[in-house]
Every structure is written in structure tokens, then in C-alpha cells.
């Protein structure tokens, strides 16, 4: 979450949502964005605090991964 705060992800999303509805929990910052992603079933929170995102979304958004089995390209 520190990276989201330093990169000002929430503020950027809010600025881009001028003619569209902003994420519901945008005012809560990075934690609110995670709530929205979870409500859309784009991520799952694991019991140990980690976040799981299906590879189809992770690869499409250009996000890296830590650990686990690498997907076949």
C-alpha cells in the first residue's frame, strides 16, 4: 500500500473519473480501492493478509507477482 500512496494512485483515479463514476470507496485511499476490487471479484484476500489476483487480470494490467508458480505464456 505504501507504493499506492507514493504514486498517488487514488488521487489519479479520482482525477480521471470526471465524466464517470469514481470508485465507491475512493475517499478511503488504497484500502478503499482494495475494497472495490474485492467487491468486483478481481482480487481475493487470503487469511495471511496476502492478495490473490487471477493471472488473466494481473497479466493484462502488467502487474508483477511474488512467489507461486509462473504462468505459461
C-alpha positions in Angstrom: 0.0 0.0 0.0 2.9 2.4 0.5 3.6 2.3 -3.2 0.0 3.3 -3.9 0.4 6.2 -1.6 3.7 7.4 -3.0 2.4 7.1 -6.6 -0.8 8.8 -5.6 -2.9 6.1 -7.3 -6.2 7.1 -5.5 -5.8 10.7 -6.5 -5.0 9.8 -10.1 -8.1 7.6 -10.3 -10.3 10.4 -8.8 -9.0 12.9 -11.3 -9.7 10.6 -14.3 -13.2 10.0 -13.1 -14.5 13.4 -14.2 -17.2 12.1 -16.6 -17.6 8.7 -15.0 -18.5 7.4 -11.6 -15.4 7.2 -9.3 -14.7 4.0 -7.3 -17.2 3.9 -4.4 -14.5 3.9 -1.6 -12.0 6.2 -3.3 -12.1 8.6 -0.3 -10.6 5.8 1.9 -7.4 5.7 -0.2 -5.6 2.5 -1.1 -7.7 0.4 1.4 -10.9 1.7 -0.3 -9.6 0.8 -3.7 -8.9 -2.8 -2.5 -12.4 -3.0 -1.1 -13.8 -2.0 -4.6 -11.6 -4.6 -6.4 -12.7 -7.2 -3.9 -16.4 -6.4 -4.4 -15.8 -6.8 -8.2 -14.2 -10.2 -7.6 -10.9 -9.0 -9.2 -8.9 -9.9 -6.1 -9.2 -12.2 -3.1 -7.8 -11.6 0.3 -6.0 -14.6 1.8 -6.2 -15.4 5.6 -2.5 -14.4 6.0 -3.1 -10.9 4.6 -1.8 -11.5 1.0 -3.9 -10.6 -2.0 -4.6 -13.1 -4.8 -5.4 -11.8 -8.3 -6.2 -14.2 -11.3 -3.4 -14.2 -13.8 -5.7 -13.1 -16.6 -6.2 -9.7 -14.8 -2.7 -9.5 -13.5 -1.0 -10.0 -16.9 -3.5 -7.7 -18.6 -2.8 -4.9 -16.2 1.0 -5.5 -16.4 1.3 -6.3 -12.7 4.2 -8.3 -11.3 3.9 -11.2 -8.9 5.7 -12.5 -5.9 6.2 -16.3 -5.4 3.9 -19.0 -6.7 4.1 -20.8 -10.0 4.8 -18.8 -13.1 2.0 -18.8 -15.7 2.7 -20.3 -19.1 3.0 -17.7 -21.8 
